[in-house]
């Protein structure tokens, strides 16, 4: 309130005092508030508010409530059906806690990427344009990317879409959006995004790049090349990754290129040609390549596997630019096989940008250091149709031993709905590491 003479209320507490007051509320009151928060994201946000609120949440006597409030990472995002969905299951893999999530802003979308705690969703607008939105399931933040990726071959407003509409959406999305990578913590005025899509002229694949300042256009487009004659599925699923203000991607000819998004006019530039380990079995082709940057030093790694011999041959190669001379020659190969990620673990999925996560090595922890975790499809056939892959869950590669197995705790009793959805939609899951930023 203000006084009659226009002056301020001298008895009102200053803003700093009011903020401090929220943090100093009685613990019993905070516990009561936390108990009334039924949605898991609300409890996670409650714990992240300040130290006193986090301590109050930890004082809850019900162990199940505390586990649900924590929901330790990593999580997987599971769609509820084919095509575009209006709801998803977010599952904490270590503890099997799950909750249903609906994208902020309403509407239906298909998960086509993830980075950290953010999800990239493709959706079809009323004008049949396919566009991308970036969403944070904890904070409810949403960043809509103005540039159009492509066009749906059907009219979503057509009443006949009620029958078979999901199948048509699935086909349109599969043809148009293969994978999305983007900068961390995006905002409306500050983001960079790359989309692997179909090249209209060559019939192969291309990757388009845009940023906030580009508005409705793509500031750069690179052709990834076409399939080799008789190559079947060879290197048909490629990767794109963001690191340090730049996008990195691999072409069909196994060349790694880079695009500096801070440049006035971003354009692709060659970085290196990838070469598999010389000790690989004769005639072995590594069909899948995933680009990854370790959190310790930001070094570029390539994780590769074979479709034809799933789960048998995998390796991780590290790129060392110091091996290359100024004239492009090298005294030693710039790619070396690694057995250690220096205490980190990698989370890999066909749709999420590979994430590097610090693993402390605790025997009770789900994430183990120097390991690579996969959703199912990278170890299986192209469409995850093999019996081995239809079981749902995750796989882990131990770099030191080379063993590929189920991670610890996989045999726990997952909730029936979450496990069923994970089994049926495993090839569409994306990893996320929840974040309030």
C-alpha positions as CSV (number, residue, x, y, z in Angstrom):
1,X,0.0,0.0,0.0
2,X,1.0,3.6,-0.4
3,X,0.2,6.7,1.8
4,X,-2.1,9.5,0.7
5,X,0.8,11.8,-0.1
6,X,2.2,9.3,-2.6
7,X,5.0,8.1,-0.4
8,X,5.8,4.4,0.0
9,X,4.8,2.3,3.0
10,X,7.7,2.6,5.4
11,X,6.7,-0.5,7.3
12,X,7.0,-2.8,4.2
13,X,10.0,-5.2,4.3
14,X,12.6,-4.7,1.6
15,X,12.8,-7.3,-1.2
16,X,15.9,-9.0,0.2
17,X,14.1,-9.5,3.5
18,X,11.1,-11.0,1.9
19,X,13.3,-13.4,-0.1
20,X,15.1,-14.4,3.0
21,X,11.8,-15.0,4.7
22,X,10.8,-17.7,2.2
23,X,14.0,-19.5,2.9
24,X,13.5,-19.3,6.7
25,X,10.0,-20.8,6.8
26,X,9.5,-23.4,9.6
27,X,10.7,-26.9,8.5
28,X,7.3,-28.4,9.5
29,X,5.5,-26.0,7.2
30,X,7.8,-26.7,4.3
31,X,7.4,-30.5,4.8
32,X,3.6,-30.1,4.6
33,X,3.9,-28.1,1.4
34,X,6.2,-30.7,-0.1
35,X,3.8,-33.5,0.8
36,X,1.0,-31.7,-1.1
37,X,3.1,-31.6,-4.3
38,X,1.8,-34.6,-6.2
39,X,3.7,-34.1,-9.5
40,X,7.3,-35.2,-9.6
41,X,8.5,-32.1,-11.5
42,X,7.0,-29.9,-8.7
43,X,8.9,-31.8,-6.1
44,X,12.2,-31.6,-8.0
45,X,11.7,-27.9,-8.4
46,X,10.9,-27.6,-4.6
47,X,14.2,-29.3,-3.7
48,X,16.1,-27.0,-6.1
49,X,14.7,-23.7,-4.6
50,X,17.3,-23.3,-1.8
51,X,19.2,-25.3,0.9
52,X,16.5,-25.0,3.5
53,X,13.8,-26.3,1.1
54,X,16.0,-29.1,0.0
55,X,16.6,-30.1,3.7
56,X,12.9,-30.0,4.4
57,X,12.2,-32.3,1.5
58,X,14.9,-34.7,2.8
59,X,13.1,-34.8,6.2
60,X,10.0,-36.5,4.7
61,X,9.6,-39.9,6.5
62,X,8.0,-41.7,3.6
63,X,10.9,-43.3,1.6
64,X,8.8,-43.6,-1.5
65,X,8.0,-39.9,-1.5
66,X,11.7,-39.1,-1.1
67,X,12.7,-41.4,-3.9
68,X,10.1,-39.9,-6.2
69,X,11.2,-36.4,-5.4
70,X,14.8,-37.2,-6.2
71,X,14.4,-39.3,-9.3
72,X,18.2,-39.5,-9.9
73,X,19.4,-39.2,-13.5
74,X,19.7,-40.4,-16.1
75,X,16.1,-40.4,-17.4
76,X,14.6,-41.6,-20.6
77,X,11.7,-40.0,-22.4
78,X,9.2,-42.6,-23.7
79,X,6.5,-41.5,-26.2
80,X,2.9,-42.8,-25.7
81,X,2.3,-44.2,-29.2
82,X,3.3,-43.6,-32.8
83,X,3.5,-40.3,-34.7
84,X,3.1,-37.1,-32.6
85,X,2.1,-37.5,-28.9
86,X,0.6,-35.2,-26.4
87,X,2.0,-37.1,-23.4
88,X,5.2,-38.9,-22.5
89,X,6.6,-41.0,-19.7
90,X,9.7,-39.7,-18.0
91,X,11.5,-42.6,-16.4
92,X,14.4,-42.5,-13.9
93,X,16.4,-45.6,-15.1
94,X,18.4,-46.1,-11.8
95,X,15.3,-46.1,-9.5
96,X,12.4,-47.0,-11.9
97,X,10.5,-43.9,-10.8
98,X,8.3,-42.5,-13.6
99,X,5.7,-39.8,-14.2
100,X,3.6,-38.6,-17.2
101,X,4.7,-35.4,-18.9
102,X,2.8,-33.2,-21.3
103,X,4.7,-30.6,-23.4
104,X,4.2,-27.0,-22.3
105,X,2.1,-25.0,-24.6
106,X,-0.1,-27.9,-25.5
107,X,-0.2,-29.7,-28.9
108,X,1.4,-32.9,-30.0
109,X,5.0,-33.6,-31.0
110,X,7.6,-36.2,-31.7
111,X,10.9,-36.3,-29.8
112,X,13.7,-35.9,-32.3
113,X,16.6,-34.8,-30.0
114,X,17.8,-34.1,-26.5
115,X,20.7,-32.2,-24.9
116,X,21.2,-32.1,-21.2
117,X,17.8,-31.5,-19.6
118,X,16.2,-30.2,-22.8
119,X,14.1,-32.1,-25.4
120,X,13.7,-31.2,-29.1
121,X,10.2,-31.9,-30.4
122,X,9.0,-31.8,-34.0
123,X,5.4,-30.9,-34.7
124,X,3.2,-30.2,-37.7
125,X,1.5,-26.8,-37.8
126,X,-1.8,-26.0,-39.4
127,X,-0.1,-24.9,-42.6
128,X,1.5,-28.4,-42.8
129,X,4.9,-27.0,-41.9
130,X,7.2,-29.2,-39.8
131,X,8.9,-27.1,-37.1
132,X,11.0,-27.7,-34.0
133,X,10.5,-26.6,-30.4
134,X,12.9,-27.0,-27.5
135,X,11.4,-27.8,-24.1
136,X,12.5,-28.2,-20.5
137,X,10.2,-30.7,-18.7
138,X,11.1,-29.4,-15.3
139,X,10.9,-25.6,-15.7
140,X,8.2,-25.6,-18.4
141,X,10.3,-23.4,-20.7
142,X,9.7,-23.6,-24.4
143,X,11.7,-22.1,-27.3
144,X,10.0,-22.3,-30.7
145,X,12.4,-22.4,-33.7
146,X,10.9,-20.2,-36.5
147,X,12.6,-22.0,-39.4
148,X,10.6,-24.6,-41.2
149,X,12.3,-28.0,-41.5
150,X,10.0,-29.4,-44.2
151,X,6.3,-30.0,-45.1
152,X,4.0,-32.9,-44.2
153,X,2.5,-34.7,-47.2
154,X,-1.0,-34.6,-45.7
155,X,-3.3,-32.0,-44.2
156,X,-3.5,-32.5,-40.4
157,X,-6.8,-30.6,-40.3
158,X,-8.5,-33.1,-42.8
159,X,-11.3,-35.0,-40.9
160,X,-10.2,-38.1,-42.7
161,X,-7.0,-37.9,-40.6
162,X,-8.9,-39.5,-37.7
163,X,-8.2,-42.9,-39.3
164,X,-4.6,-43.8,-39.8
165,X,-3.4,-40.3,-38.9
166,X,-0.6,-41.5,-36.6
167,X,0.9,-43.6,-39.4
168,X,0.9,-40.6,-41.7
169,X,2.6,-38.5,-39.1
170,X,5.2,-41.2,-38.4
171,X,6.0,-41.4,-42.1
172,X,6.3,-37.6,-42.5
173,X,8.5,-37.2,-39.5
174,X,10.8,-40.2,-40.4
175,X,11.2,-38.7,-43.9
176,X,11.9,-35.1,-42.7
177,X,13.6,-35.1,-39.3
178,X,16.2,-37.7,-38.6
179,X,18.0,-36.0,-35.7
180,X,18.4,-32.6,-33.9
181,X,21.3,-31.2,-32.0
182,X,21.3,-27.8,-30.3
183,X,23.1,-25.5,-27.9
184,X,22.7,-25.9,-24.1
185,X,20.2,-23.8,-22.1
186,X,18.5,-22.2,-25.2
187,X,16.4,-19.1,-25.0
188,X,14.3,-17.3,-27.6
189,X,17.1,-14.8,-28.3
190,X,20.0,-17.2,-28.0
191,X,20.1,-20.7,-29.5
192,X,21.8,-22.7,-32.2
193,X,20.2,-25.7,-33.8
194,X,21.1,-28.3,-36.4
195,X,18.7,-30.8,-38.1
196,X,19.7,-33.9,-40.1
197,X,17.1,-34.2,-42.8
198,X,16.5,-35.4,-46.3
199,X,18.3,-33.6,-49.2
200,X,15.6,-32.6,-51.7
201,X,17.9,-32.6,-54.7
202,X,20.1,-35.6,-54.2
203,X,17.7,-37.9,-52.3
204,X,20.4,-38.4,-49.7
205,X,20.7,-36.6,-46.3
206,X,21.6,-33.1,-45.4
207,X,22.1,-31.1,-42.2
208,X,20.7,-27.6,-41.8
209,X,21.9,-25.0,-39.3
210,X,20.1,-22.1,-37.8
211,X,20.4,-19.7,-34.9
212,X,18.2,-17.1,-33.1
213,X,19.4,-14.3,-35.4
214,X,18.5,-16.2,-38.5
215,X,14.8,-16.0,-37.7
216,X,12.9,-18.0,-40.3
217,X,15.8,-19.1,-42.5
218,X,18.7,-21.6,-42.4
219,X,22.1,-19.9,-42.3
220,X,23.9,-23.0,-43.7
221,X,23.1,-26.3,-45.3
222,X,25.5,-29.2,-45.9
223,X,25.0,-32.2,-48.1
224,X,25.9,-35.5,-46.3
225,X,26.1,-37.5,-49.5
226,X,24.2,-40.5,-50.8
227,X,24.4,-44.2,-50.1
228,X,27.3,-46.0,-51.7
229,X,26.2,-48.4,-54.5
230,X,25.3,-51.7,-53.0
231,X,25.9,-50.2,-49.6
232,X,22.5,-51.2,-48.2
233,X,22.2,-49.4,-44.8
234,X,25.9,-48.6,-44.6
235,X,26.5,-45.3,-42.7
236,X,22.9,-44.3,-43.4
237,X,22.4,-43.1,-39.8
238,X,24.9,-40.4,-39.1
239,X,25.4,-38.0,-36.3
240,X,25.6,-34.3,-35.5
241,X,26.8,-32.8,-32.2
242,X,27.2,-29.3,-30.6
243,X,30.2,-28.3,-28.6
244,X,31.8,-25.0,-27.8
245,X,29.8,-22.9,-30.2
246,X,30.3,-25.2,-33.1
247,X,28.4,-28.1,-34.8
248,X,30.3,-31.2,-35.8
249,X,28.9,-33.8,-38.2
250,X,30.0,-36.8,-40.3
251,X,29.3,-37.3,-44.0
252,X,28.6,-40.6,-45.8
253,X,32.3,-40.8,-46.8
254,X,33.3,-40.8,-43.0
255,X,34.6,-37.2,-43.0
256,X,34.1,-35.0,-39.9
257,X,33.1,-31.4,-40.7
258,X,32.6,-28.4,-38.5
259,X,30.4,-25.3,-38.6
260,X,31.3,-22.3,-36.4
261,X,28.0,-20.8,-35.4
262,X,29.7,-17.6,-34.1
263,X,30.9,-16.7,-37.6
264,X,29.1,-13.9,-39.4
265,X,28.3,-16.4,-42.2
266,X,28.6,-19.9,-40.9
267,X,29.8,-22.4,-43.5
268,X,31.0,-26.1,-43.3
269,X,34.8,-26.7,-43.1
270,X,36.5,-30.1,-43.1
271,X,38.1,-31.3,-39.8
272,X,39.3,-34.9,-40.3
273,X,38.6,-38.2,-42.0
274,X,37.6,-40.9,-39.6
275,X,39.5,-44.2,-39.8
276,X,38.5,-47.3,-37.9
277,X,41.1,-49.2,-35.8
278,X,43.6,-51.2,-37.8
279,X,43.0,-54.2,-35.6
280,X,39.4,-54.6,-36.6
281,X,38.3,-58.0,-38.1
282,X,38.7,-58.1,-42.0
283,X,35.7,-57.0,-43.9
284,X,34.0,-55.5,-40.8
285,X,32.0,-52.3,-41.5
286,X,31.1,-49.9,-38.7
287,X,27.7,-48.7,-39.8
288,X,26.8,-46.4,-36.9
289,X,28.9,-43.5,-35.9
290,X,28.1,-41.3,-32.8
291,X,30.0,-38.1,-32.1
292,X,30.8,-37.4,-28.5
293,X,32.7,-34.8,-26.5
294,X,34.0,-35.8,-23.0
295,X,33.3,-33.5,-20.2
296,X,36.8,-33.6,-18.8
297,X,38.7,-32.0,-21.7
298,X,36.1,-31.5,-24.4
299,X,37.9,-34.0,-26.7
300,X,36.1,-35.3,-29.8
301,X,35.3,-39.0,-29.7
302,X,33.6,-41.3,-32.2
303,X,31.7,-44.3,-30.9
304,X,31.0,-46.8,-33.7
305,X,29.2,-50.1,-34.0
306,X,28.1,-52.7,-36.6
307,X,24.5,-53.3,-37.6
308,X,25.3,-56.6,-39.2
309,X,27.1,-58.0,-36.1
310,X,25.1,-56.3,-33.3
311,X,26.7,-56.1,-29.9
312,X,29.9,-58.0,-31.1
313,X,32.2,-55.2,-32.3
314,X,32.3,-51.7,-30.9
315,X,35.0,-49.3,-30.3
316,X,35.6,-45.7,-29.2
317,X,38.2,-43.5,-31.0
318,X,39.6,-40.2,-29.8
319,X,40.6,-37.5,-32.1
320,X,44.0,-35.8,-31.4
321,X,44.6,-32.8,-33.7
322,X,48.2,-32.5,-32.5
323,X,49.1,-35.5,-34.6
324,X,48.5,-33.5,-37.8
325,X,51.1,-31.3,-39.3
326,X,50.4,-27.9,-40.8
327,X,50.4,-29.4,-44.4
328,X,47.8,-31.9,-43.4
329,X,50.1,-34.9,-43.1
330,X,50.6,-36.8,-39.9
331,X,53.4,-38.8,-38.4
332,X,50.9,-40.8,-36.4
333,X,47.2,-41.5,-36.9
334,X,45.0,-38.7,-35.4
335,X,42.5,-41.3,-34.3
336,X,43.4,-43.6,-31.4
337,X,41.3,-46.2,-29.6
338,X,40.6,-45.4,-26.0
339,X,39.7,-47.5,-23.0
340,X,39.1,-44.7,-20.6
341,X,36.9,-41.6,-20.6
342,X,38.7,-40.1,-17.5
343,X,35.9,-40.8,-15.1
344,X,33.0,-39.9,-17.4
345,X,30.3,-42.0,-19.0
346,X,28.6,-41.4,-22.4
347,X,24.8,-41.6,-22.9
348,X,24.0,-42.5,-26.6
349,X,20.7,-42.8,-28.4
350,X,19.8,-42.4,-32.1
351,X,17.8,-39.2,-31.4
352,X,19.6,-37.6,-28.5
353,X,22.8,-35.7,-28.8
354,X,25.4,-37.9,-27.0
355,X,25.9,-36.6,-23.5
356,X,29.0,-36.9,-21.3
357,X,28.1,-37.4,-17.6
358,X,30.5,-37.4,-14.6
359,X,30.4,-40.9,-12.9
360,X,31.9,-40.9,-9.4
361,X,32.7,-44.7,-9.4
362,X,30.5,-45.4,-6.3
363,X,29.7,-49.1,-6.1
364,X,26.0,-48.2,-5.4
365,X,25.8,-45.8,-8.3
366,X,24.0,-46.8,-11.5
367,X,26.4,-44.9,-13.8
368,X,29.9,-46.4,-14.0
369,X,32.9,-44.4,-15.2
370,X,34.6,-45.2,-18.5
371,X,31.4,-46.8,-19.9
372,X,29.1,-46.1,-22.8
373,X,25.3,-46.5,-22.3
374,X,23.0,-47.1,-25.2
375,X,19.3,-47.2,-25.7
376,X,18.6,-50.3,-27.7
377,X,18.7,-49.5,-31.3
378,X,22.5,-48.7,-31.7
379,X,23.2,-52.3,-31.0
380,X,20.5,-53.8,-33.2
381,X,19.1,-53.8,-36.7
382,X,18.0,-50.6,-38.4
383,X,14.4,-50.6,-37.0
384,X,15.0,-52.4,-33.7
385,X,13.0,-55.4,-34.8
386,X,15.3,-58.1,-33.5
387,X,14.1,-60.1,-30.6
388,X,17.1,-59.1,-28.5
389,X,16.1,-55.5,-28.8
390,X,12.4,-55.8,-28.1
391,X,13.0,-56.4,-24.4
392,X,13.4,-52.8,-23.6
393,X,16.0,-51.2,-21.3
394,X,19.6,-50.2,-21.9
395,X,23.0,-51.7,-22.7
396,X,26.4,-50.7,-21.5
397,X,29.9,-51.0,-23.0
398,X,32.7,-51.3,-20.5
399,X,35.7,-49.7,-22.3
400,X,38.3,-51.4,-20.1
401,X,37.1,-54.9,-20.7
402,X,35.2,-54.5,-24.0
403,X,32.2,-56.3,-22.5
404,X,28.7,-55.4,-23.6
405,X,26.0,-56.2,-21.0
406,X,22.9,-55.0,-19.2
407,X,23.8,-52.3,-16.6
408,X,23.5,-53.1,-12.9
409,X,19.9,-52.9,-11.6
410,X,18.3,-53.8,-15.0
411,X,16.5,-56.8,-13.4
412,X,14.5,-54.7,-10.9
413,X,10.8,-54.8,-11.2
414,X,10.0,-51.8,-13.4
415,X,6.4,-50.5,-13.4
416,X,4.4,-52.5,-15.9
417,X,3.3,-49.4,-17.9
418,X,6.8,-47.9,-18.1
419,X,8.4,-51.2,-19.0
420,X,5.8,-51.9,-21.7
421,X,6.2,-48.5,-23.2
422,X,10.0,-48.7,-23.1
423,X,9.9,-52.1,-24.8
424,X,7.5,-51.0,-27.6
425,X,9.0,-47.5,-28.2
426,X,12.7,-48.2,-27.2
427,X,14.0,-47.1,-30.6
428,X,12.3,-43.7,-30.0
429,X,13.6,-43.1,-26.5
430,X,16.0,-40.2,-25.7
431,X,18.2,-39.8,-22.7
432,X,18.0,-36.6,-20.7
433,X,19.8,-35.4,-17.6
434,X,17.2,-33.2,-15.8
435,X,18.3,-29.6,-15.2
436,X,16.6,-26.4,-13.8
437,X,18.6,-24.3,-16.3
